[in-house]
Amino acid sequence: MIRSFLFVPADSERKLAKGLESGADALILDLEDSVAAANRPTARRQAREFLDAHGSDKIARYVRINPLKSGMALDDLAATVAGKPDGILLPKCTPEDVRTVDHYLSAFETAAGNKAGAIRIVAIATETAQAVFELGNYAGSSARLEAITWGAEDLSADIGGNNRTADGAYDGPYRLARSLCLLAASAAGVAALDTIYTDFRDPEGLRAEAAAARRSGFVGKMAIHPAQLATINEVFQASAEERAWAERVIAAFAANPDSGALALDGKMIDKPHLVLARRLLGLPPG
């Protein structure tokens, strides 16, 4: 499972090169918000060159395209799909957008002679107020759907408010969007990814937010700066103690396949603990 995704503006050769050695599990070659409109042709070209030069054996490579409603998404896909990115990050989206991009990807993959269905989709699913109301509809939208993440910055712009309270915590609508993202991912059977932490000079705040996200059930987090990656990777990596516990849980149920509940370390465990143990080890739920 990918723990950390680093946004890199695709129009910056320097940042693309640095991204390779950043320690990120995955790079997001950004064609959207971090790229000025005049630089988008350069960003598309450099993203394709990067994809051609660096395979997924080196680092996972995702491309954030522009929203479908922008009219630029098809140009983004036409420029990059033949480079075989591992996935597409789809901003300001709805479940119907995921279905549409699935069809587009199949057409572009076939035209390029690539394996159809290989490119995955990560949905940024809370960037508009309307999209929040559709979070329960991602199940079955596409076999390509790999993860759902959320965003507070675009949502606050759409609402016209500040996403943080005076003490720095997320305000009510944004906490709701976060919670619904987590539930939507679970309902769809895909990973839940936490949003960015904007203050890259606040490592303590980042650690606290990442730890809270992991406790809730998120499996990774987006990053906007390489300085954030070590913390994110550490927080979302199962500890030796967690792995040992998970292995004992799996072993206990393997030795007692007909039991619904068992005693382990002086505590009762049942099938939900087995599901959690398998997830901690990166295994399917069952």
C-alpha positions in Angstrom: 0.0 0.0 0.0 1.2 3.5 -0.9 1.7 5.6 2.2 2.8 9.0 0.7 1.9 10.8 -2.5 4.0 13.9 -3.3 2.5 16.6 -5.6 5.1 17.8 -8.2 4.3 20.5 -10.8 4.9 18.8 -14.1 6.2 22.0 -15.7 9.3 22.0 -13.3 12.1 19.8 -14.5 14.0 20.5 -11.3 11.2 19.4 -9.0 10.4 16.3 -11.1 14.0 15.2 -10.8 14.1 15.9 -7.0 10.8 14.0 -6.7 12.6 10.7 -7.7 14.9 10.9 -4.7 12.4 12.4 -2.3 11.4 9.3 -0.4 7.8 9.4 -1.6 6.0 6.1 -2.3 4.3 7.8 -5.3 4.7 11.0 -7.3 1.7 13.0 -8.6 2.7 14.7 -11.8 0.5 17.7 -11.5 -1.2 19.2 -14.6 -3.8 21.1 -12.6 -3.6 23.7 -9.8 0.2 24.1 -9.5 0.6 24.8 -13.3 -0.2 28.1 -14.8 -2.4 27.9 -17.9 0.3 29.1 -20.2 2.6 26.3 -19.0 0.2 23.4 -19.5 1.6 22.3 -22.9 5.1 22.2 -21.3 3.7 20.3 -18.3 2.0 17.7 -20.5 5.2 17.2 -22.5 7.4 16.9 -19.5 5.0 14.6 -17.7 5.1 12.3 -20.7 8.9 12.4 -20.9 9.1 11.6 -17.2 6.8 8.6 -17.5 8.8 7.3 -20.5 12.1 7.7 -18.6 11.1 6.4 -15.2 9.0 3.2 -14.8 6.9 2.2 -11.8 9.8 -0.1 -10.7 11.5 3.1 -9.5 8.5 4.9 -8.0 4.7 4.9 -8.5 3.7 7.6 -11.0 0.3 9.3 -11.0 -0.9 12.2 -13.1 -3.4 14.7 -11.8 -5.4 15.8 -14.8 -7.7 18.8 -14.9 -11.4 18.4 -14.0 -13.7 17.0 -16.7 -15.7 20.2 -16.7 -12.6 22.3 -17.5 -12.4 21.0 -21.0 -8.7 20.2 -20.6 -8.9 16.6 -19.3 -8.9 14.9 -22.7 -5.8 16.8 -23.7 -4.1 15.8 -20.5 -5.0 12.1 -21.0 -4.0 12.2 -24.7 -0.6 13.5 -23.7 0.1 11.1 -20.9 -1.7 7.8 -21.1 0.7 6.3 -23.6 3.4 6.8 -21.0 1.7 4.2 -18.8 1.2 6.1 -15.6 0.2 3.9 -12.6 -2.9 6.0 -12.0 -4.8 9.2 -12.7 -5.7 11.6 -9.9 -9.2 13.0 -10.8 -10.0 16.3 -9.2 -13.3 17.9 -8.4 -15.0 14.7 -9.4 -18.2 12.7 -8.9 -18.9 9.0 -9.4 -20.1 9.7 -12.9 -16.8 11.4 -13.7 -15.0 8.3 -12.6 -17.1 6.2 -15.0 -16.4 8.7 -17.8 -12.7 8.7 -17.3 -12.7 4.9 -17.2 -14.1 4.9 -20.7 -11.6 7.6 -21.9 -8.7 5.6 -20.4 -9.8 2.4 -22.2 -9.9 4.2 -25.5 -6.5 5.8 -25.0 -4.9 2.6 -23.8 -6.2 0.7 -26.8 -5.0 3.4 -29.2 -1.6 3.2 -27.6 -1.5 -0.6 -27.7 -1.3 -0.8 -24.0 -3.1 -3.2 -21.7 -6.7 -2.0 -21.1 -7.6 -1.4 -17.5 -4.0 -1.1 -16.2 -4.3 2.6 -15.2 -6.0 3.1 -11.9 -8.1 6.1 -10.7 -7.8 8.0 -7.4 -10.8 10.2 -6.9 -10.6 13.6 -5.1 -14.2 13.4 -4.0 -15.0 16.4 -1.8 -13.8 19.5 -3.6 -17.2 20.9 -4.3 -20.3 21.0 -2.0 -22.3 19.1 -4.5 -19.7 16.3 -4.7 -20.0 15.7 -1.0 -23.6 14.6 -1.4 -22.5 11.9 -3.9 -19.9 10.2 -1.8 -22.1 7.2 -1.2 -22.2 6.3 -4.9 -18.6 5.3 -5.7 -19.2 1.6 -5.1 -19.3 -0.1 -8.5 -18.3 3.1 -10.4 -15.2 1.5 -12.0 -12.9 -1.4 -11.5 -10.1 1.1 -11.9 -11.0 3.0 -8.7 -8.1 2.4 -6.4 -8.7 5.1 -3.7 -10.7 8.0 -2.6 -9.3 11.1 -1.1 -10.6 14.5 0.0 -9.7 18.1 -0.2 -10.4 21.0 2.2 -8.9 23.9 0.2 -11.1 23.7 -2.9 -14.1 22.9 -0.8 -13.6 26.0 1.3 -13.3 28.0 -1.9 -16.5 26.5 -3.2 -18.4 27.2 0.1 -16.8 30.6 0.6 -15.4 30.0 4.1 -12.3 29.1 6.1 -11.8 25.4 6.6 -10.0 25.9 10.0 -11.4 27.1 13.3 -9.6 29.7 15.4 -7.6 26.9 17.2 -6.5 25.3 13.9 -8.8 22.3 13.8 -11.0 21.6 10.8 -14.3 23.3 11.0 -17.6 21.3 10.9 -18.3 21.0 7.2 -14.7 19.9 6.5 -14.7 17.3 9.3 -17.9 16.0 7.8 -16.3 15.7 4.3 -13.3 13.9 5.8 -15.5 11.4 7.6 -17.7 10.8 4.6 -14.6 10.3 2.4 -13.5 7.5 4.8 -16.9 5.9 4.8 -17.2 6.2 1.0 -13.9 4.5 0.5 -14.9 1.6 2.8 -18.2 1.2 1.1 -16.5 1.1 -2.3 -13.9 -1.3 -1.1 -11.0 1.0 -1.9 -8.3 2.8 0.1 -8.9 6.1 1.9 -6.2 8.7 1.6 -5.9 11.8 3.8 -5.6 15.2 2.3 -2.5 17.5 2.4 -1.2 19.4 5.4 -0.5 22.8 4.1 2.1 24.1 6.6 5.2 22.2 5.6 7.2 24.0 8.3 5.1 22.5 11.1 6.3 18.9 11.5 4.5 18.4 14.9 1.2 19.5 13.4 1.7 17.2 10.4 2.5 14.2 12.7 -0.6 14.8 14.8 -2.9 15.1 11.8 -1.4 12.0 10.1 -1.6 10.0 13.3 -5.2 11.0 13.8 -6.0 10.0 10.1 -4.3 6.6 10.6 -6.3 5.9 13.7 -9.5 6.7 11.8 -8.7 4.3 9.0 -6.9 6.3 6.4 -4.0 4.3 4.9 -1.9 7.2 3.4 -1.6 10.9 3.0 -0.9 13.5 0.3 2.1 15.8 0.6 3.0 19.1 -0.9 6.7 19.2 0.2 9.5 16.6 0.4 10.1 17.6 4.0 6.7 16.0 4.9 7.4 12.5 3.5 9.5 10.9 6.3 6.9 11.7 8.9 4.0 10.5 6.7 5.9 7.3 5.8 6.7 6.6 9.4 3.1 7.2 10.7 1.5 5.0 8.1 3.9 2.2 8.4 2.8 -0.6 10.7 5.1 -0.9 13.7 6.9 -4.1 14.6 4.5 -4.5 17.5 1.5 -4.1 15.2 2.8 -6.6 12.7 3.6 -9.1 15.5 0.1 -8.7 16.9 -1.4 -9.1 13.4 0.6 -12.3 12.7 -0.5 -13.8 16.0 -4.2 -13.0 15.2 -3.9 -14.6 11.8 -2.1 -17.6 13.3 -4.7 -18.1 16.0 -7.6 -18.2 13.5 -5.7 -20.4 11.2 -5.2 -22.9 14.0 -8.9 -22.6 14.9 -10.8 -22.2 11.6 -14.2 -23.1 13.0 -14.0 -20.5 15.9 -15.7 -17.1 15.7 -14.0 -15.7 18.8 -10.8 -16.6 20.5 -8.7 -15.5 23.5 -5.3 -13.8 22.6 -3.0 -12.0 25.0 -5.7 -12.1 27.7 -8.3 -10.4 25.4 -11.1 -11.7 23.2 -10.7 -11.3 19.5 -13.2 -12.1 16.7 -13.5 -11.8 13.0 -13.2 -8.0 12.8 -9.8 -8.3 14.5 -8.8 -10.8 11.8 -9.8 -8.3 9.1 -7.8 -5.6 10.7 -4.8 -7.9 11.2 -4.8 -8.7 7.5 -5.0 -5.1 6.5 -2.1 -4.2 8.8 0.0 -6.8 6.8 -1.2 -5.5 3.5 -3.3 -8.6 2.8 -6.9 -8.7 1.4 -9.6 -8.5 4.2 -10.4 -12.2 3.7 
